[in-house]
């Protein structure tokens, strides 16, 4: 298998969610272009509409008509977040600051995901939550008047941090969030670009009380998590190179590219620029012999979504790849540690499960068989990339689950491998 040509991956999922939410909380119109048109982002748009925000059907170019921080209203029905944890946790922060009560629901996968981690700081601010015994959905948020908070997070979670910041923003109070490791900082960057008064000191973020928020047009850059799949494809190809255009290169999101470069792949950046407060570049990737990697807890936040892909690539690398400190993988759309290791073993790879990660030993033997995605888009795409490698024959049980984050994934995969 060789690769060739250029590809612009869909808009960044994290920035897409936040462009809708911050557009809704500002007073006035915010134009959004190049948004990710995926199921998860559509869930955020649907929840905002249910709260009274004028969000048209999302597309290449549209306008969110913001209601201001106090303009959202009591929903007439439950808020359906589909499969989107980002929608649920970030919007829980918004609802917590409003004089309303709203119940979040989702699909079976989302309903199992942990919500107490976001409920606890918001309750400490003055909101009230009703959660089932298992701590997932349905979750009812009783919002109201909140107060200042200084919160030290036990887990490194950009979603928890963002929920606290959005709650403070919407209620006009001060928030200080201290994380064990620095996580993706799109919320901070996008708030600052809209005039909010906040400061960042390492892994501590402080948002001032009564912070302003003005409308701002957003052009969403390419999603680095989506680009990672095709960078991985190019790294294990037999030849050629692949150009990934307009990728967000925020350093809290690019741990995978740094690791891939350390494994031996050629990873170059061209046309570097800043768009909407985010660093953007074209990424050019070409294959070279890969060697094993070591990923530790400090590395995980900047590449947590790409770890299933890294595990798949490690089967083609020389030596033993060890991933530790990745407990967060167990509470994603699936238990990604068990699911990745079980699937790797099912297709003939040498993989071992750890409590907080996994060990993969590389080889050049063909990998063949059927993998179970558990409706997890990241697993489907990771094993889809591995299946495209020379000599492998891997069947993905549920290809359609990629709609959550990358609806055109399979057609793009076919195009870049057929271009040579």
C-alpha positions in Angstrom: 0.0 0.0 0.0 1.3 3.4 -1.0 -0.2 6.8 -0.2 -0.2 10.1 -2.1 -1.9 13.4 -2.6 -3.3 15.9 -0.2 -6.3 15.8 2.2 -8.1 18.4 4.3 -9.6 16.6 7.3 -12.8 17.8 8.8 -12.9 20.6 11.3 -11.7 20.1 14.8 -14.4 18.5 17.0 -13.4 20.3 20.2 -13.3 23.8 18.5 -16.6 23.0 16.7 -18.5 22.3 19.9 -17.1 25.4 21.6 -17.8 27.7 18.6 -21.5 26.9 19.0 -21.6 27.2 22.8 -19.6 30.5 23.0 -21.6 31.9 20.0 -24.8 31.1 21.9 -23.5 32.8 25.1 -22.4 36.0 23.4 -24.8 38.7 22.5 -25.0 39.1 18.7 -24.1 37.1 15.6 -21.1 34.7 15.3 -20.3 33.3 11.9 -18.9 29.8 11.8 -17.2 28.2 8.8 -15.6 24.8 8.2 -17.3 23.3 11.2 -17.2 19.5 11.7 -20.5 18.2 10.4 -20.7 15.2 12.6 -23.2 13.5 14.9 -21.5 14.8 18.1 -21.5 18.4 16.9 -25.1 18.2 15.7 -25.9 17.0 19.3 -24.5 20.2 20.7 -26.5 22.3 18.1 -29.7 20.4 19.0 -29.2 21.0 22.8 -28.7 24.7 22.2 -31.8 24.9 20.1 -33.8 23.2 22.8 -32.5 25.9 25.2 -33.8 28.6 22.8 -30.7 29.5 20.8 -31.1 30.2 17.0 -28.7 27.7 15.5 -29.5 26.9 11.9 -28.7 23.5 10.4 -24.9 23.3 10.6 -23.0 23.5 7.3 -20.0 25.0 5.6 -21.0 28.6 6.5 -23.7 29.6 9.0 -24.5 32.1 11.8 -25.3 31.5 15.4 -27.5 34.2 16.8 -26.4 34.5 20.4 -28.9 35.1 23.2 -26.4 36.3 25.8 -25.6 34.6 29.0 -29.0 35.0 30.5 -31.1 34.4 27.3 -31.3 30.7 27.4 -34.7 29.3 28.5 -36.2 26.2 30.2 -36.3 23.3 27.7 -39.6 21.7 26.9 -38.2 18.2 26.7 -35.1 16.2 27.7 -31.7 17.3 26.2 -30.5 14.5 24.0 -26.7 14.5 23.7 -26.6 11.4 21.5 -23.1 9.9 21.9 -21.4 13.1 22.8 -19.7 13.4 26.2 -18.4 16.9 25.3 -22.0 18.1 24.7 -23.2 16.7 28.0 -20.3 17.9 30.2 -19.9 21.4 28.7 -23.6 22.1 28.5 -24.0 20.9 32.1 -21.8 23.8 33.0 -23.9 26.2 31.1 -27.2 24.9 32.5 -25.8 24.9 36.0 -25.6 28.7 35.8 -29.2 29.2 34.7 -32.4 29.4 36.7 -33.7 26.2 35.0 -33.7 22.5 35.4 -32.8 20.2 32.5 -32.3 16.5 32.1 -29.6 15.2 29.8 -30.0 11.8 28.1 -28.0 10.0 25.5 -27.4 6.7 23.8 -26.4 3.5 25.6 -22.7 4.2 25.4 -22.9 7.8 26.6 -25.3 6.8 29.4 -22.6 4.6 30.9 -19.9 7.3 30.9 -19.0 9.0 34.3 -20.7 12.3 35.0 -20.0 12.7 38.7 -16.6 14.2 37.8 -18.4 17.2 36.3 -21.3 17.2 38.8 -19.0 17.6 41.9 -17.4 21.0 41.0 -20.6 22.4 39.7 -22.4 21.3 42.9 -19.6 23.0 44.9 -20.5 26.2 43.0 -24.1 25.9 44.1 -25.9 23.8 41.4 -27.8 20.6 42.2 -27.5 17.3 40.3 -29.7 14.1 40.2 -27.7 11.1 39.0 -28.5 7.4 38.8 -26.5 5.0 41.0 -24.0 4.2 38.3 -23.2 7.9 37.9 -24.1 8.3 34.2 -27.2 9.4 32.4 -30.0 10.4 32.7 -28.6 13.4 34.6 -30.8 16.3 35.8 -29.1 19.6 36.4 -30.9 22.1 38.7 -29.2 25.5 37.9 -29.3 28.7 39.8 -27.1 31.4 41.4 -23.5 30.2 41.6 -20.6 31.4 43.6 -16.8 31.6 43.2 -14.8 28.4 43.1 -11.2 27.2 43.3 -11.2 23.6 42.2 -8.3 21.1 42.1 -9.1 18.4 39.6 -8.2 14.8 40.5 -8.2 13.8 36.8 -6.8 15.8 33.8 -10.0 16.5 31.9 -10.5 19.4 29.5 -14.2 18.7 29.7 -14.4 19.2 33.5 -12.2 22.3 33.3 -14.4 23.7 30.5 -17.6 23.0 32.4 -16.4 25.0 35.4 -15.2 27.9 33.2 -18.5 28.0 31.3 -20.5 27.9 34.5 -18.5 30.8 35.9 -18.8 32.7 32.7 -22.5 32.3 32.5 -23.1 33.2 36.1 -20.6 36.0 36.3 -18.4 34.5 39.1 -14.7 33.8 39.4 -13.3 30.4 38.8 -9.8 29.0 39.3 -9.1 25.4 38.1 -5.9 23.5 38.9 -5.2 20.3 36.9 -2.7 17.5 37.6 -1.5 17.9 34.0 -2.1 20.5 31.4 -5.0 19.5 29.1 -6.2 20.8 25.8 -6.8 24.6 26.1 -9.3 25.5 23.4 -11.8 26.9 25.9 -9.2 29.2 27.3 -8.0 30.4 23.9 -11.5 30.9 22.5 -12.6 32.8 25.6 -9.6 35.1 25.4 -10.2 35.7 21.7 -13.7 36.8 22.6 -12.6 39.3 25.2 -12.9 37.3 28.4 -10.5 38.1 31.2 -8.5 35.1 32.2 -5.0 34.0 33.0 -3.1 30.7 32.5 -0.2 29.7 34.7 1.0 26.2 33.8 -1.9 23.9 34.5 -3.9 26.5 36.4 -6.6 28.6 34.7 -8.3 31.6 36.3 -11.4 33.3 34.9 -12.3 36.7 36.5 -15.8 37.5 37.7 -18.2 39.2 35.3 -15.9 38.5 32.4 -17.0 39.9 29.1 -17.8 37.8 26.0 -18.2 39.3 22.6 -19.3 37.6 19.3 -16.5 36.4 17.1 -16.4 34.7 13.7 -14.7 31.3 13.7 -13.0 29.3 10.9 -12.6 25.9 12.4 -9.1 24.4 11.6 -8.6 20.7 10.7 -9.0 18.3 13.6 -5.5 16.9 14.7 -7.2 13.8 16.1 -8.7 13.1 12.6 -5.5 14.0 10.9 -3.6 11.6 13.1 -5.3 8.6 11.4 -3.9 9.5 8.0 -0.5 10.5 9.4 -0.4 7.0 10.9 -1.5 5.5 7.5 1.4 7.4 5.8 3.9 6.2 8.5 3.2 2.5 7.8 2.8 2.8 4.0 5.2 1.1 1.6 5.9 4.4 -0.1 4.8 7.9 -1.0 3.9 10.8 1.2 0.7 12.5 2.3 0.0 16.2 2.9 -2.7 17.0 5.5 -3.8 20.6 5.0 -4.8 23.2 7.6 -4.4 21.1 10.7 -4.7 22.6 14.2 -1.2 22.3 15.8 -2.1 23.4 19.3 0.6 21.8 21.5 -2.0 20.4 23.9 -3.3 18.3 21.0 -0.2 17.2 19.0 1.4 14.6 21.3 0.7 11.9 18.7 2.6 13.8 16.0 5.6 14.2 18.3 5.5 10.5 19.2 5.2 9.5 15.6 8.2 11.6 14.8 10.1 10.0 17.7 9.2 6.5 16.3 11.0 7.4 13.1 8.4 8.6 10.7 9.0 11.7 8.7 6.7 14.4 10.0 7.2 17.9 8.6 5.2 21.1 9.0 4.7 23.8 6.3 2.7 27.0 5.9 2.6 27.6 9.7 0.2 30.4 10.7 -2.3 31.4 13.4 -6.1 31.3 12.7 -8.6 32.3 15.4 -5.9 32.1 18.1 -4.9 28.6 17.1 -1.6 27.6 15.4 -2.3 25.9 12.1 0.0 24.2 9.6 0.1 21.7 6.7 1.5 18.4 7.9 3.5 16.2 5.5 4.1 12.6 6.5 6.1 9.9 4.8 7.0 6.3 5.9 10.2 5.2 7.5 11.0 2.1 9.6 9.2 2.6 12.9 10.6 1.8 16.3 8.7 1.3 19.6 7.5 4.1 21.8 7.1 4.8 25.5 4.1 6.8 26.5 3.7 7.9 30.2 1.0 9.7 32.2 2.5 13.1 31.3 2.2 12.4 27.6 -1.4 11.1 27.7 -3.5 14.4 27.8 -2.0 15.6 24.5 -2.8 12.4 22.7 -5.5 10.6 24.6 -7.8 10.2 21.6 -5.0 8.8 19.5 -3.8 6.1 21.8 -5.8 3.3 20.1 -4.3 4.3 16.8 -0.8 4.4 18.4 -1.3 0.9 19.7 -2.3 -0.3 16.2 0.8 1.3 14.7 3.0 -0.2 17.4 2.2 -3.7 15.9 4.3 -2.6 12.9 7.1 -1.0 14.9 10.3 -2.7 16.0 10.4 -3.5 19.7 8.0 -3.2 22.6 5.7 -0.2 22.9 4.5 0.6 26.5 1.6 2.9 27.3 1.0 3.7 30.9 -0.9 6.4 32.9 -3.9 6.1 30.5 -6.7 5.1 33.0 -8.9 7.7 31.2 -9.2 5.2 28.3 -11.4 3.0 30.4 -14.2 5.6 30.5 -14.4 6.6 26.9 -17.0 5.4 24.4 -15.7 2.0 25.3 -13.1 0.6 27.7 -10.4 1.4 25.1 -7.7 -0.5 27.0 -9.5 -3.8 27.1 -11.1 -3.3 23.7 -7.9 -2.4 21.9 -5.9 -5.3 23.5 -8.7 -7.9 22.8 -8.9 -6.8 19.2 -5.2 -6.8 18.7 -5.0 -10.3 20.0 -8.0 -11.4 17.8 -6.1 -10.4 14.7 -2.8 -12.1 15.7 -0.9 -9.2 17.3 1.2 -9.6 20.5 -0.5 -7.3 23.1 -0.9 -7.2 26.8 -3.3 -5.4 29.0 -2.2 -3.3 32.0 -4.4 -1.7 34.6 -3.5 1.8 33.2 -2.5 1.0 29.7 -1.1 -1.7 27.4 2.1 -3.3 26.0 2.4 -4.0 22.3 5.2 -6.0 20.7 5.8 -5.3 17.0 6.4 -7.7 14.2 6.0 -8.0 10.4 3.6 -10.9 10.4 0.2 -10.3 8.6 -2.7 -9.4 10.9 -6.1 -10.8 9.9 -9.5 -11.2 11.4 -12.6 -9.3 12.5 -12.6 -6.6 15.2 -15.4 -5.4 17.5 -15.7 -1.6 17.7 -18.3 -1.5 20.5 -19.7 1.4 18.5 -16.5 3.4 19.2 -15.5 5.6 16.3 -11.8 5.8 17.4 -11.5 2.0 17.4 -13.1 1.7 14.0 -10.8 4.2 12.4 -7.6 2.9 14.1 -8.2 -0.7 13.0 -9.3 0.6 9.6 -5.9 2.2 9.2 -4.1 -1.0 10.3 -6.2 -3.0 7.9 -5.0 -0.9 5.0 -1.4 -1.8 5.7 0.4 -4.2 3.3 -0.5 -7.8 3.9 -3.2 -7.2 6.5 -6.9 -8.2 6.2 -9.0 -6.7 9.0 -12.8 -6.5 9.0 -14.4 -3.7 11.1 -17.8 -4.9 12.5 -19.5 -1.4 12.5 -17.9 0.9 10.0 -20.8 3.4 10.3 -19.9 4.4 13.9 -17.3 6.8 12.4 -20.2 9.2 11.7 -19.7 10.5 15.3 -16.5 12.4 14.4 -15.5 11.7 10.7 -18.4 11.0 8.4 -16.2 10.8 5.3 -13.4 8.7 6.8 -13.8 5.6 4.6 -14.0 7.5 1.3 -11.0 9.6 2.3 -9.1 6.4 3.1 -9.9 5.0 -0.3 -8.9 8.2 -2.0 -5.5 8.6 -0.6 -4.5 5.0 -1.1 -5.9 5.0 -4.7 -4.1 8.2 -5.6 -0.8 6.4 -6.4 
